[in-house]
Amino acid sequence: MSAAISLSASFSKHLVDSNQRSLLNSRRIHFTGTRCTIARRELLRKSIALSVCCSLLAVDKAQGMEMLPFKEDGYNFWTWRGHKIHYVVEGSGPAVVLVHGFGASAFHWRYNIPELAKNYKVYALDLLGFGWSEKAIIEYDASIWMDQLSDFLSEIVKEPAFLVGNSLGGFTVLLTAAEKTSKVRGVVLLNSAGQFGDPNKKSDKKEGESAIDKFLVKPLKEAFQRVVLGVIFWQSKQPARIEKVLKSVYINSANVDEYLVKSITAPASDPNAGEVYYRLMTRFMTNQSKYTLDSLLGKLSCPLLLLWGDLDPWVGPTKAARIKEFYPNTSVVNLQAGHCPHDEVPELVNKALLEWLNSNSLEPNPSSLQTV
């Protein structure tokens, strides 16, 4: 299956075009000697390659796993606060919005969108700074993505929706559901980011900055961080490195293919991507103490489903158990998968997600369009 997935539409087109050119060229060749033999061998080789491609794609469909086609230029775009935002929309029915994790994009839901869209209107959103959305040079904070998702619900979805998020996307949908309750019908978290608060932790209030700190220590620290993070970013956007990281968090790495790697490397080539990465790592990642899971769950008022990859080396099942303990209106499905169960075991995630959505969609929509 993974071999078929890695053959993108552009590669398939290249094979077809090459095949056609070979046929035209072969008519100009005098069928004598070595030149004729070489031409026939080349034509045969390309024909076999094309046949293998078509056969593998047919096997993939026969196994029942439809995949969202990869598009180099993305799907749909929406202007939010002057920034270009990418999203995918498929199907009809109650609204479901999918939000990716750190470094990923809407294409990470490639196996989920087609299946969910059979019964729901499915949106997959690229957060600002990620995927095909603009790499805006701003101060990043979790509230930025909450505002983006909230306005997306108001302006594009136009009705209360079920929010589904993986990793950073899980934290984003939880924050949105906690703060914008009328816009959300239910929340699904897949190995969500975020931490519970520590009641014993002392306040981090800082006294006024000294002149030495402001004009010497801080600039030196920032310069050092830029150099180190610049090197890390350059390394992290290399295809081989991305593949290695993905395989370290996918217990079954069969779906770590060229399609997935390309959906991550392409956005990373944006001229502003390095600066966005620096700001995320130095501002956002170190300033999230005010957004604790317990504070967000304390505000939540809708059904919650946890689809948890228990073999995740980053976020284990202990967090899922603690979330359920803290918020009783939670259903938990434990999966033998890593950090991204929706892409690693999509058939199991789709089944569990659809069962939960179907049961919760039977309840009346809590808000009218005017309240969104």
Secondary structure, 3 states (H helix, E strand, C coil): CHHHHCCCHHHHHHHHHHHHHHHHHHHHCCCCHHHHHHHHHHHHHHHHHHHHHHHHHHHHHHCCCCCCCCCCCCCEEEEECCEEEEEEEECCCCEEEEECCCCCCHHHHCCCHHHHCCCCEEEEECCCCCCCCCCCCCCCCHHHHHHHHHHHHHHHHCCCEEEEEECHHHHHHHHHHHHCHHHEEEEEEECCCCCCCCCCCCCCCCCCCCHHHHHHHHHHHHHHHHHHHHHHHHHHCCHHHHHHHHHHHCCCHHHCCHHHHHHHHHHHCCCCHHHHHHHHHHHHCCCCCCCCHHHHHCCCCCCEEEEEECCCCCCCHHHHHHHHHHCCCEEEEEECCCCCHHHHCHHHHHHHHHHHHHHHHCCCCCCCHHHC
